[in-house]
Protein backbone atom coordinates (compact mmCIF):
# COMPACT_ATOMS: atom_id res chain seq x y z
CA UNK A 1 0.00 0.00 0.00
CA UNK A 2 1.40 3.36 -1.09
CA UNK A 3 -0.27 6.08 0.92
CA UNK A 4 -0.17 9.60 -0.61
CA UNK A 5 2.86 11.61 0.49
CA UNK A 6 0.93 14.90 0.38
CA UNK A 7 -2.13 15.93 2.36
CA UNK A 8 -4.09 19.17 1.97
CA UNK A 9 -6.30 20.37 4.80
CA UNK A 10 -8.84 23.14 4.23
CA UNK A 11 -8.98 24.70 7.70
CA UNK A 12 -9.48 28.41 7.01
CA UNK A 13 -12.94 28.75 8.53
CA UNK A 14 -13.92 29.55 12.07
CA UNK A 15 -16.70 27.04 12.66
CA UNK A 16 -19.32 29.60 13.62
CA UNK A 17 -22.02 27.00 14.32
CA UNK A 18 -20.06 26.08 17.44
CA UNK A 19 -20.69 29.58 18.81
CA UNK A 20 -18.31 30.88 21.45
CA UNK A 21 -16.37 27.60 21.42
CA UNK A 22 -14.37 28.97 18.50
CA UNK A 23 -13.70 32.43 19.89
CA UNK A 24 -10.22 31.35 20.95
CA UNK A 25 -9.43 28.52 18.51
CA UNK A 26 -10.62 27.44 15.04
CA UNK A 27 -12.95 24.45 15.01
CA UNK A 28 -10.28 21.96 13.94
CA UNK A 29 -8.18 22.78 17.01
CA UNK A 30 -10.95 22.08 19.52
CA UNK A 31 -9.90 19.02 21.55
CA UNK A 32 -11.76 15.73 21.47
CA UNK A 33 -10.78 13.82 24.60
CA UNK A 34 -7.72 16.04 25.15
CA UNK A 35 -6.43 15.93 21.56
CA UNK A 36 -7.25 18.57 18.92
CA UNK A 37 -9.03 17.21 15.85
CA UNK A 38 -6.26 18.29 13.50
CA UNK A 39 -3.50 16.89 15.72
CA UNK A 40 -5.24 13.52 15.79
CA UNK A 41 -5.54 13.48 12.00
CA UNK A 42 -1.92 14.55 11.47
CA UNK A 43 -0.76 11.79 13.80
CA UNK A 44 -2.77 9.27 11.81
CA UNK A 45 -1.40 10.41 8.45
CA UNK A 46 2.17 10.48 9.73
CA UNK A 47 1.89 6.84 10.76
CA UNK A 48 0.65 5.99 7.24
CA UNK A 49 3.61 7.61 5.50
CA UNK A 50 2.51 11.14 4.60
CA UNK A 51 5.57 13.37 4.16
CA UNK A 52 4.17 16.83 3.46
CA UNK A 53 1.10 18.73 4.63
CA UNK A 54 -0.44 21.91 3.25
CA UNK A 55 -2.64 23.75 5.73
CA UNK A 56 -4.88 26.34 4.07
CA UNK A 57 -5.52 28.67 6.98
CA UNK A 58 -7.48 31.87 7.57
CA UNK A 59 -9.18 32.45 10.92
CA UNK A 60 -6.53 32.78 13.65
CA UNK A 61 -3.87 31.55 11.23
CA UNK A 62 -1.04 32.35 13.62
CA UNK A 63 -2.23 29.70 16.07
CA UNK A 64 -1.53 26.94 13.53
CA UNK A 65 1.99 28.19 12.92
CA UNK A 66 2.71 28.50 16.61
CA UNK A 67 1.47 24.99 17.26
CA UNK A 68 2.81 22.97 14.32
CA UNK A 69 5.70 25.19 13.13
CA UNK A 70 7.46 24.06 9.91
CA UNK A 71 7.43 20.34 10.61
CA UNK A 72 5.30 18.05 12.73
CA UNK A 73 5.59 14.35 13.43
CA UNK A 74 8.17 14.00 10.66
CA UNK A 75 6.05 15.83 8.06
CA UNK A 76 6.92 19.14 6.40
CA UNK A 77 4.21 21.73 7.02
CA UNK A 78 3.43 24.50 4.52
CA UNK A 79 0.97 27.25 5.36
CA UNK A 80 -1.17 28.86 2.68
CA UNK A 81 -3.19 31.87 3.82
CA UNK A 82 -6.68 32.57 2.50
CA UNK A 83 -7.39 36.23 3.32
CA UNK A 84 -10.96 35.89 2.04
CA UNK A 85 -11.91 33.05 4.38
CA UNK A 86 -14.79 34.99 5.97
CA UNK A 87 -16.51 36.03 2.72
CA UNK A 88 -15.96 33.08 0.33
CA UNK A 89 -16.49 29.34 0.30
CA UNK A 90 -13.95 26.54 0.34
CA UNK A 91 -13.34 26.49 -3.42
CA UNK A 92 -11.19 29.58 -2.77
CA UNK A 93 -9.16 27.77 -0.12
CA UNK A 94 -8.67 24.81 -2.44
CA UNK A 95 -7.58 27.12 -5.26
CA UNK A 96 -4.99 28.70 -2.96
CA UNK A 97 -3.37 25.28 -2.51
CA UNK A 98 -3.25 24.43 -6.22
CA UNK A 99 0.17 26.01 -6.98
CA UNK A 100 1.80 23.72 -4.41
CA UNK A 101 0.35 20.39 -5.58
CA UNK A 102 3.14 18.38 -7.20
CA UNK A 103 2.15 14.77 -6.51
CA UNK A 104 -0.79 12.53 -5.64
CA UNK A 105 -2.61 13.92 -2.61
CA UNK A 106 -5.29 13.59 0.02
CA UNK A 107 -7.83 16.39 0.38
CA UNK A 108 -9.41 16.67 3.82
CA UNK A 109 -11.51 19.01 5.90
CA UNK A 110 -10.70 19.81 9.49
CA UNK A 111 -14.01 19.01 11.20
CA UNK A 112 -13.83 15.23 10.85
CA UNK A 113 -12.81 12.52 13.28
CA UNK A 114 -12.23 8.91 12.23
CA UNK A 115 -10.43 5.76 13.31
CA UNK A 116 -6.98 4.75 12.12
CA UNK A 117 -8.51 1.88 10.17
CA UNK A 118 -10.91 4.20 8.33
CA UNK A 119 -8.34 6.72 7.09
CA UNK A 120 -5.92 3.95 6.12
CA UNK A 121 -8.37 2.95 3.36
CA UNK A 122 -7.76 6.20 1.47
CA UNK A 123 -4.72 5.04 -0.50
CA UNK A 124 -6.55 4.45 -3.79
CA UNK A 125 -5.90 7.43 -6.09
CA UNK A 126 -8.97 9.11 -7.54
CA UNK A 127 -11.27 8.01 -4.75
CA UNK A 128 -13.62 9.45 -2.16
CA UNK A 129 -14.83 8.18 1.20
CA UNK A 130 -18.55 7.50 1.44
CA UNK A 131 -20.98 6.19 4.03
CA UNK A 132 -24.63 5.10 3.89
CA UNK A 133 -26.97 8.09 3.72
CA UNK A 134 -29.23 8.57 6.72
CA UNK A 135 -32.25 10.83 6.98
CA UNK A 136 -30.63 13.20 9.51
CA UNK A 137 -27.74 13.92 7.13
CA UNK A 138 -27.48 16.77 4.67
CA UNK A 139 -24.84 18.05 2.28
CA UNK A 140 -23.40 16.27 -0.74
CA UNK A 141 -24.56 12.78 -1.67
CA UNK A 142 -23.53 10.43 -4.47
CA UNK A 143 -24.92 7.53 -6.45
CA UNK A 144 -22.52 4.72 -7.34
CA UNK A 145 -22.50 2.03 -10.02
CA UNK A 146 -22.05 -1.73 -9.69
CA UNK A 147 -18.26 -1.34 -9.82
CA UNK A 148 -18.32 1.13 -6.91
CA UNK A 149 -17.49 4.18 -8.99
CA UNK A 150 -19.36 7.44 -8.48
CA UNK A 151 -21.82 7.95 -11.33
CA UNK A 152 -23.47 11.14 -10.05
CA UNK A 153 -22.76 13.72 -7.36
CA UNK A 154 -25.58 15.82 -5.91
CA UNK A 155 -24.67 19.00 -4.05
CA UNK A 156 -26.72 20.46 -1.24
CA UNK A 157 -27.41 23.48 -3.45
CA UNK A 158 -28.68 21.44 -6.42
CA UNK A 159 -32.25 22.28 -7.36
CA UNK A 160 -32.89 18.72 -8.50
CA UNK A 161 -31.94 16.00 -6.07
CA UNK A 162 -32.83 12.29 -6.19
CA UNK A 163 -35.73 10.97 -4.17
CA UNK A 164 -34.64 7.38 -3.59
CA UNK A 165 -32.49 7.93 -0.52
CA UNK A 166 -31.76 4.22 -0.06
CA UNK A 167 -29.58 4.28 -3.19
CA UNK A 168 -27.51 7.25 -2.06
CA UNK A 169 -24.33 7.65 -0.05
CA UNK A 170 -23.05 10.57 1.98
CA UNK A 171 -19.65 12.00 1.13
CA UNK A 172 -17.31 11.94 4.12
CA UNK A 173 -15.25 14.86 2.70
CA UNK A 174 -12.04 12.88 2.31
CA UNK A 175 -10.64 12.52 -1.21
CA UNK A 176 -7.52 11.05 -2.79
CA UNK A 177 -6.45 12.29 -6.22
CA UNK A 178 -3.68 11.47 -8.62
CA UNK A 179 -1.49 14.28 -9.87
CA UNK A 180 -2.54 13.40 -13.41
CA UNK A 181 -6.26 13.80 -12.71
CA UNK A 182 -5.54 16.99 -10.82
CA UNK A 183 -3.68 18.57 -13.73
CA UNK A 184 -5.97 17.34 -16.50
CA UNK A 185 -9.38 17.67 -14.85
CA UNK A 186 -9.64 19.07 -11.34
CA UNK A 187 -7.52 22.19 -11.67
CA UNK A 188 -9.18 23.28 -14.94
CA UNK A 189 -12.67 22.76 -13.49
CA UNK A 190 -11.81 24.81 -10.39
CA UNK A 191 -10.45 27.59 -12.59
CA UNK A 192 -13.63 27.53 -14.70
CA UNK A 193 -15.73 27.88 -11.57
CA UNK A 194 -13.75 30.89 -10.43
CA UNK A 195 -13.70 32.46 -13.89
CA UNK A 196 -17.47 32.76 -13.75
CA UNK A 197 -17.34 34.29 -10.29
CA UNK A 198 -18.49 31.27 -8.29
CA UNK A 199 -16.58 32.27 -5.17
CA UNK A 200 -19.37 30.99 -2.93
CA UNK A 201 -19.16 27.47 -4.35
CA UNK A 202 -17.83 24.36 -2.69
CA UNK A 203 -14.86 22.63 -4.34
CA UNK A 204 -17.14 19.61 -4.78
CA UNK A 205 -18.94 21.45 -7.57
CA UNK A 206 -15.84 21.05 -9.73
CA UNK A 207 -15.83 17.30 -9.02
CA UNK A 208 -19.55 16.99 -9.74
CA UNK A 209 -19.20 18.65 -13.14
CA UNK A 210 -16.28 16.42 -14.11
CA UNK A 211 -18.10 13.27 -13.01
CA UNK A 212 -21.20 14.24 -14.99
CA UNK A 213 -19.06 14.91 -18.07
CA UNK A 214 -17.29 11.56 -17.53
CA UNK A 215 -13.89 13.20 -17.46
CA UNK A 216 -13.24 12.10 -13.86
CA UNK A 217 -13.74 8.57 -12.54
CA UNK A 218 -13.79 8.36 -8.74
CA UNK A 219 -13.77 5.12 -6.79
CA UNK A 220 -16.12 5.04 -3.79
CA UNK A 221 -14.36 3.85 -0.63
CA UNK A 222 -16.89 2.67 1.91
CA UNK A 223 -16.70 3.77 5.54
CA UNK A 224 -19.93 1.87 6.27
CA UNK A 225 -18.25 -0.41 8.78
CA UNK A 226 -15.93 2.28 10.16
CA UNK A 227 -16.42 4.85 12.87
CA UNK A 228 -16.30 8.48 11.75
CA UNK A 229 -18.11 11.69 12.61
CA UNK A 230 -18.47 15.23 11.30
CA UNK A 231 -18.54 18.04 13.86
CA UNK A 232 -20.61 21.13 13.14
CA UNK A 233 -22.52 21.89 16.34
CA UNK A 234 -22.00 21.64 20.11
CA UNK A 235 -24.21 18.54 20.05
CA UNK A 236 -21.95 16.97 17.44
CA UNK A 237 -18.95 17.71 19.61
CA UNK A 238 -20.43 15.91 22.59
CA UNK A 239 -21.43 12.93 20.43
CA UNK A 240 -17.91 12.71 19.02
CA UNK A 241 -16.42 12.73 22.50
CA UNK A 242 -18.61 9.78 23.46
CA UNK A 243 -18.02 7.83 20.26
CA UNK A 244 -14.24 8.22 20.38
CA UNK A 245 -13.67 8.06 24.12
CA UNK A 246 -11.55 4.90 23.75
CA UNK A 247 -10.48 5.17 20.10
C-alpha positions as CSV (number, residue, x, y, z in Angstrom):
1,X,0.0,0.0,0.0
2,X,1.4,3.4,-1.1
3,X,-0.3,6.1,0.9
4,X,-0.2,9.6,-0.6
5,X,2.9,11.6,0.5
6,X,0.9,14.9,0.4
7,X,-2.1,15.9,2.4
8,X,-4.1,19.2,2.0
9,X,-6.3,20.4,4.8
10,X,-8.8,23.1,4.2
11,X,-9.0,24.7,7.7
12,X,-9.5,28.4,7.0
13,X,-12.9,28.7,8.5
14,X,-13.9,29.6,12.1
15,X,-16.7,27.0,12.7
16,X,-19.3,29.6,13.6
17,X,-22.0,27.0,14.3
18,X,-20.1,26.1,17.4
19,X,-20.7,29.6,18.8
20,X,-18.3,30.9,21.4
21,X,-16.4,27.6,21.4
22,X,-14.4,29.0,18.5
23,X,-13.7,32.4,19.9
24,X,-10.2,31.3,21.0
25,X,-9.4,28.5,18.5
26,X,-10.6,27.4,15.0
27,X,-12.9,24.4,15.0
28,X,-10.3,22.0,13.9
29,X,-8.2,22.8,17.0
30,X,-10.9,22.1,19.5
31,X,-9.9,19.0,21.5
32,X,-11.8,15.7,21.5
33,X,-10.8,13.8,24.6
34,X,-7.7,16.0,25.2
35,X,-6.4,15.9,21.6
36,X,-7.3,18.6,18.9
37,X,-9.0,17.2,15.9
38,X,-6.3,18.3,13.5
39,X,-3.5,16.9,15.7
40,X,-5.2,13.5,15.8
41,X,-5.5,13.5,12.0
42,X,-1.9,14.6,11.5
43,X,-0.8,11.8,13.8
44,X,-2.8,9.3,11.8
45,X,-1.4,10.4,8.4
46,X,2.2,10.5,9.7
47,X,1.9,6.8,10.8
48,X,0.7,6.0,7.2
49,X,3.6,7.6,5.5
50,X,2.5,11.1,4.6
51,X,5.6,13.4,4.2
52,X,4.2,16.8,3.5
53,X,1.1,18.7,4.6
54,X,-0.4,21.9,3.2
55,X,-2.6,23.7,5.7
56,X,-4.9,26.3,4.1
57,X,-5.5,28.7,7.0
58,X,-7.5,31.9,7.6
59,X,-9.2,32.4,10.9
60,X,-6.5,32.8,13.6
61,X,-3.9,31.5,11.2
62,X,-1.0,32.3,13.6
63,X,-2.2,29.7,16.1
64,X,-1.5,26.9,13.5
65,X,2.0,28.2,12.9
66,X,2.7,28.5,16.6
67,X,1.5,25.0,17.3
68,X,2.8,23.0,14.3
69,X,5.7,25.2,13.1
70,X,7.5,24.1,9.9
71,X,7.4,20.3,10.6
72,X,5.3,18.1,12.7
73,X,5.6,14.3,13.4
74,X,8.2,14.0,10.7
75,X,6.1,15.8,8.1
76,X,6.9,19.1,6.4
77,X,4.2,21.7,7.0
78,X,3.4,24.5,4.5
79,X,1.0,27.3,5.4
80,X,-1.2,28.9,2.7
81,X,-3.2,31.9,3.8
82,X,-6.7,32.6,2.5
83,X,-7.4,36.2,3.3
84,X,-11.0,35.9,2.0
85,X,-11.9,33.0,4.4
86,X,-14.8,35.0,6.0
87,X,-16.5,36.0,2.7
88,X,-16.0,33.1,0.3
89,X,-16.5,29.3,0.3
90,X,-14.0,26.5,0.3
91,X,-13.3,26.5,-3.4
92,X,-11.2,29.6,-2.8
93,X,-9.2,27.8,-0.1
94,X,-8.7,24.8,-2.4
95,X,-7.6,27.1,-5.3
96,X,-5.0,28.7,-3.0
97,X,-3.4,25.3,-2.5
98,X,-3.2,24.4,-6.2
99,X,0.2,26.0,-7.0
100,X,1.8,23.7,-4.4
101,X,0.4,20.4,-5.6
102,X,3.1,18.4,-7.2
103,X,2.2,14.8,-6.5
104,X,-0.8,12.5,-5.6
105,X,-2.6,13.9,-2.6
106,X,-5.3,13.6,0.0
107,X,-7.8,16.4,0.4
108,X,-9.4,16.7,3.8
109,X,-11.5,19.0,5.9
110,X,-10.7,19.8,9.5
111,X,-14.0,19.0,11.2
112,X,-13.8,15.2,10.9
113,X,-12.8,12.5,13.3
114,X,-12.2,8.9,12.2
115,X,-10.4,5.8,13.3
116,X,-7.0,4.8,12.1
117,X,-8.5,1.9,10.2
118,X,-10.9,4.2,8.3
119,X,-8.3,6.7,7.1
120,X,-5.9,4.0,6.1
121,X,-8.4,2.9,3.4
122,X,-7.8,6.2,1.5
123,X,-4.7,5.0,-0.5
124,X,-6.5,4.5,-3.8
125,X,-5.9,7.4,-6.1
126,X,-9.0,9.1,-7.5
127,X,-11.3,8.0,-4.8
128,X,-13.6,9.4,-2.2
129,X,-14.8,8.2,1.2
130,X,-18.6,7.5,1.4
131,X,-21.0,6.2,4.0
132,X,-24.6,5.1,3.9
133,X,-27.0,8.1,3.7
134,X,-29.2,8.6,6.7
135,X,-32.2,10.8,7.0
136,X,-30.6,13.2,9.5
137,X,-27.7,13.9,7.1
138,X,-27.5,16.8,4.7
139,X,-24.8,18.1,2.3
140,X,-23.4,16.3,-0.7
141,X,-24.6,12.8,-1.7
142,X,-23.5,10.4,-4.5
143,X,-24.9,7.5,-6.4
144,X,-22.5,4.7,-7.3
145,X,-22.5,2.0,-10.0
146,X,-22.0,-1.7,-9.7
147,X,-18.3,-1.3,-9.8
148,X,-18.3,1.1,-6.9
149,X,-17.5,4.2,-9.0
150,X,-19.4,7.4,-8.5
151,X,-21.8,8.0,-11.3
152,X,-23.5,11.1,-10.1
153,X,-22.8,13.7,-7.4
154,X,-25.6,15.8,-5.9
155,X,-24.7,19.0,-4.1
156,X,-26.7,20.5,-1.2
157,X,-27.4,23.5,-3.5
158,X,-28.7,21.4,-6.4
159,X,-32.3,22.3,-7.4
160,X,-32.9,18.7,-8.5
161,X,-31.9,16.0,-6.1
162,X,-32.8,12.3,-6.2
163,X,-35.7,11.0,-4.2
164,X,-34.6,7.4,-3.6
165,X,-32.5,7.9,-0.5
166,X,-31.8,4.2,-0.1
167,X,-29.6,4.3,-3.2
168,X,-27.5,7.3,-2.1
169,X,-24.3,7.7,0.0
170,X,-23.1,10.6,2.0
171,X,-19.7,12.0,1.1
172,X,-17.3,11.9,4.1
173,X,-15.2,14.9,2.7
174,X,-12.0,12.9,2.3
175,X,-10.6,12.5,-1.2
176,X,-7.5,11.0,-2.8
177,X,-6.5,12.3,-6.2
178,X,-3.7,11.5,-8.6
179,X,-1.5,14.3,-9.9
180,X,-2.5,13.4,-13.4
181,X,-6.3,13.8,-12.7
182,X,-5.5,17.0,-10.8
183,X,-3.7,18.6,-13.7
184,X,-6.0,17.3,-16.5
185,X,-9.4,17.7,-14.9
186,X,-9.6,19.1,-11.3
187,X,-7.5,22.2,-11.7
188,X,-9.2,23.3,-14.9
189,X,-12.7,22.8,-13.5
190,X,-11.8,24.8,-10.4
191,X,-10.4,27.6,-12.6
192,X,-13.6,27.5,-14.7
193,X,-15.7,27.9,-11.6
194,X,-13.7,30.9,-10.4
195,X,-13.7,32.5,-13.9
196,X,-17.5,32.8,-13.8
197,X,-17.3,34.3,-10.3
198,X,-18.5,31.3,-8.3
199,X,-16.6,32.3,-5.2
200,X,-19.4,31.0,-2.9
201,X,-19.2,27.5,-4.3
202,X,-17.8,24.4,-2.7
203,X,-14.9,22.6,-4.3
204,X,-17.1,19.6,-4.8
205,X,-18.9,21.5,-7.6
206,X,-15.8,21.0,-9.7
207,X,-15.8,17.3,-9.0
208,X,-19.6,17.0,-9.7
209,X,-19.2,18.7,-13.1
210,X,-16.3,16.4,-14.1
211,X,-18.1,13.3,-13.0
212,X,-21.2,14.2,-15.0
213,X,-19.1,14.9,-18.1
214,X,-17.3,11.6,-17.5
215,X,-13.9,13.2,-17.5
216,X,-13.2,12.1,-13.9
217,X,-13.7,8.6,-12.5
218,X,-13.8,8.4,-8.7
219,X,-13.8,5.1,-6.8
220,X,-16.1,5.0,-3.8
221,X,-14.4,3.9,-0.6
222,X,-16.9,2.7,1.9
223,X,-16.7,3.8,5.5
224,X,-19.9,1.9,6.3
225,X,-18.3,-0.4,8.8
226,X,-15.9,2.3,10.2
227,X,-16.4,4.9,12.9
228,X,-16.3,8.5,11.7
229,X,-18.1,11.7,12.6
230,X,-18.5,15.2,11.3
231,X,-18.5,18.0,13.9
232,X,-20.6,21.1,13.1
233,X,-22.5,21.9,16.3
234,X,-22.0,21.6,20.1
235,X,-24.2,18.5,20.1
236,X,-21.9,17.0,17.4
237,X,-19.0,17.7,19.6
238,X,-20.4,15.9,22.6
239,X,-21.4,12.9,20.4
240,X,-17.9,12.7,19.0
241,X,-16.4,12.7,22.5
242,X,-18.6,9.8,23.5
243,X,-18.0,7.8,20.3
244,X,-14.2,8.2,20.4
245,X,-13.7,8.1,24.1
246,X,-11.6,4.9,23.7
247,X,-10.5,5.2,20.1
